[in-house]
Amino acid sequence: MALVGSKPHAAGPSASTGMTRQAPLLGISLKLASTLMFFVMATALKIAAETVPIGQLVFARNFFGLFPVLMMVALRGELGLAFKTQNPRGHLTRATVGLSAMVCSFTALFLLPLPDATAIGFATPLVVVVLAFFLLREQVRIYRWSAVGVGFLGILVVLSPHLGEGQMDSTATLGAVAGALGACFAALAMITVRKLCETERTSTIVTWFAGASTVLSLMTFPLGFVLPGHVWVVPDATTAGLMLLIGLAGGIGQILLTQSYRYADASTIAPFDYVNMLWAILIGWLVFSEIPVPEVVIGALIVIAAGIFVIYREHRLGLDRTKARRASSPSKA
């Protein structure tokens, strides 16, 4: 899927610039390391959420995660440039949408088993195709529409254990709905990033998102005065350590993700997003004694197959989204 007004890359996979070079194995290794860091973050979040409200955890993720991001930008010599923009409204829009995705996905991580929440999140690239068609007027042919349709069927299979109980107020159902909304917001965030990439530096997009999200997440503090379950708490030493880990792991994961796209195209690296399912099953089993039900595994495999096909078709059509992916911050991050 190309950016509005952009053309497919003229350079082939072997092309490189002063900022990038082709080293696919290194890029893939960095990508895999980023998925592990994001699941370290998710594990700490799931534990801390037992005593800390989601809004406070979102603030911790953004505030403590801001420091690794600023360090990365500084090491690239772009710290001064990172704060300069001609489109502050676009950055605030991207931060608002991204923060909404983060709140929803964190809620899903807390309320659902890790494999379930992870599988629902795989709907994001499918929703991107739909939004790109309606919002960016991109051409989507029958092959990708078919893959999207199959992928959504897979999501319904994943959701079926949680939506088939007839209790719309149940914890699992609320988690499933939050996860689905998180995937939609994350897709919308990626669309806004792709628009920003037309005029903004990657370092500017990443820095503005981290800073604006930190400020916006503070707005959840007043909710505690009207919603008892959202009262911010003074954490003990263990919980404070978990909150610090959430931010640092998320920030480091973002750095590793950003760096991975310096060494390989998005079409090479993107399929490794689905390693997240392996981490989810492994960590869910070892740490939380969670075993995914067959519907979740089957649905996840369907969605993964559809997602990989979409990536393959985009690669064939020359619609690599390396720059946008480099600047995007996954909702779970």
N, C-alpha and C positions, 0 to 999 in steps of 0.2 A: 504494500500500500504506500503510494508516494505521498509526499507532502503536497499541499495545495500549491499549484504553480511550479512545482518542481518536475524535473525529468529523471528518468531512471539513470542510475550511475553509468557513466560512460566507461569508467575504468573497470577492469575485471578484478577478480579476487586477488590477483597478485599485486595490484596497485598499492602504493603506500605513500604517505606524506611524512613530513618531519614529526608530526604528532602521533602517527600510527605506523605500524609495520606488521607484515603478515607473519604471525607465529601462532597458527591455530591451536597447537597443543598447549601452549602457554595460556592462550585465551580461554580454552576449555577448562584448564586447571583452575584459573582464577574464578571462572563462573561456578565451578563445583564448590570451591572454597566459599564463595559468597552464599550459596544455598545452605551450606553447613552453618555459617554465621547467623543467617536468618532463622535457622531452627534452634540455635542456641538462644537467640532472642525470644522465639516463640515459647520455648520451654520455660524460660525465666518468667515470661509474661503470664503463662498459664498458672504457674505456682503463685506469683504475686497477686494475681487477680482474686485469689481467695479472700484477701484482706484489704486490697487497695482498689478503689473505683477505676473503671476503664478510663475516664477522663484524665485522672492523675497519671495513669500509666502512659497514655498518649503524650502528655506533657513530658514525662521522663524520657520517652523514646526520642522526642524531637530535641529537647534541651541538651541532654547528654550526647545525643547523636550529632549535634551541631559541631562539636569540637573536632572529631575526626574529619568531618567534611571541610571545615575551615583549614585544617592542617594539610589536607590533600590539595586544596586550591592554592594555599601558600607555597607548597613545594613545587607547584607548577608555575609559580611566579605570576599568578593571576588574581591575587587577593584584592588588589585595588580595582581591577577591572570587573571583578565578580559582583560588586555592588552597583555598578553603573548600568542603567537600563532606561530605555525610552518607552517601556511598556509595563509600568508598575501594576496597572489594572489586570493585565494578563497574568502576571505572576500571582497576584492575590486570588484571582479566579482559580488558577491551577492549585494554589495552596488550599483553598476552601474545598475544592473537589477532592484533592488528595487526602486531606484531613478527614473528610467524610468517609472515604474508602478505608482509612486506617481505623476509625472508630468502629465501623461495621465489621471489618475483618478481625479486629481484636476481640470484639464481642463474640463472634463466631468461634474463635480459638478458645475462649473461656467456656462457652456453653456446650461445645461439641467435642467429640474425640478429635485428635489431631488429623487422622487420615480423612475424616469426613469434611472438616473445615478446609483442608488442603485441596481435596478433590473438587469442592464447590468453587474454590478460587481459580481452578483451571478454566472456568467459563470466561475469564477476562479476555483472552485473545479472540475468542469467538464473538464477544460483544463488540470488540474493536472493529471487526469487519462490518458489522451491522451499522455502527455509528459512523464509520468512515463513508459508508454508502449514503446515509441520510444527511450527515452534517458536512462532510467534505466533498460530496458529490463524486466520490471515486467509483470507477467502474468495477463491479464485482460480477464475474461470470458464473455460470451454472456450477462449475466444479467447486468453487469456494462456497457458494450458497448451499450446495449439497453437504459439504463437510460441516458447515455451521449447523445445519439442520440435524445431522447425525450427532454432533457434539452436544446440542441442547437436549436431545433424547437421552444421552448419557448423563447429563446433569439431572434430568428428571429421575433417572434410575438411582442416582446418588441420593437425591432428596426423598425418595419414596419411603424409606424407613422412618423419616422424621415428620412427613406430612400425611402419612396414612393412619395416624392414630386417632384422628377426629378431635384432637384437643389443640386448638389453635393458640392456646395460652401456655402450652407446655414449654419447658425449657429447651428441649431439642428443636421444637418447631421455631421458636424465637431465634435460636442459633442458626437454623437453616435459612430463615428469611434474612437475617443479618448478613450471612455469608453471601447470599445471592445479591443483595444490595451492594455489598462490598465489591463484588466482582464487577457490577455495573458502574459504580463510581470509579473503580480503578481503570476501567476501559475509557471512561470519559476523561479521566486525568491524563491518560496516554494521548488522547486526541488533543487536549490542550497543550501538552508538551510538544507535540508535533507541529502545532501552530507556532509555538514560541521558538522552535528550532529554526524557523525561517529567518528570524532576525536576531536571536539571542545566542550568546555563548553557552556551552554546556556548563561551565563553572558558574555562570550567572543564574541559570535555571536551578541548579542544585543548591546554591547558596541561598537564593531567595526563598526556595521552598522550605529549607531547614529553618531559616529565621522566621519567616511568616507563620509557619506551622507551630513553632514554639509559642509565639505571641497569641495566635488564635486558640491554641489548646488551653491557654489560661482562662478562656471564657467558660470552660466547663466548671471552674471553681464555684461560681455563684449558684450552680444547679443544686449544690448540697443544701442550700437554704430552703429549697422547695421540694427536693426529691431526696428523702433520707438515705436511700441506697447509693447516692452519688456524693456523699460527704467526703471531702479529702481528709486523709488521716496523716498523723505524724508517724512515720514508719520506724520500726525498731532497726537495729543494726543489720540483721539478716535481710529484712525487706528492702532497706535502703540499698544494700549491696545488689539485690536482684534488680532494682530499678536502674541502678548505674549500669548493670550488665545489659539490660534491655537497650539502653541508649547506645552504649559503646559497641555492642554486637551489631545492632542495626546500622550504626554509622560505618563501622568497618566493613560490614557486608555491602553497603552502598559503594564504598571505595573499591572493593574487589570487583563488584559488578561493573562499575564505570571503567576500571582498568581493563577488564576482560574484552570490552568492545574496542580497545585500542589495538588488539592483536588478532582479531578475527571478525568477520562480518556477522551481522545479526542472524542471518540464515544458517550460519554454522553453529552459533552459540545458543540460540533460542530453544532448540529442542531439549537442551539440558536443564531447562526449567522443570521438566517432569521428574528429575531426580528427587525433587521435593517430596514426591509420594513415597519414595523409599525411606527418606529421613523420617517422614511422618509415621510410617508403620513401625520403623525401628525404635524411634524415640518414644512413640506412643506406647509401645509394648514394654520397653525397658523402664521408663520413668513413671508412666501413668497406668500401666497394666491394661491398656486399651487394645482390643483386637477388632479390626474392621469387619463388619458384616459382609457377606458375599455381594450384596447389592452395591455397596460402596466400591469394592474392588472392581466389579464388572463395569459399573458406570465410569469409574476413573479410567479404566483401560479404553473404553469407547471414546471418552473426551480426549485422552492423550493421542489416540490414533487420529481423531479429527483435527486436533491442533497441529500435529506434525504434518498432516496433509496440507493444511492451510499454509504453513511455513514453506513447505516444498513448492506449492503453487506460486507463492509470492517470490521465491527465489527464481523460479523459471521465468516469471514475468519481469524480473529486474526490480522488484519493489522492496529492496532491502531497507530496513528501518534502523540501521546501526546508530545514527546520530540521536534519534528520538529515544531509543532504548537506553543509550548511554546516559541521557539526561533525566530519564524517568526514575522515580523512586517507587518500588513495589509497595502496594498497599500494606502488605504485612511487614514491610521494613520500617 
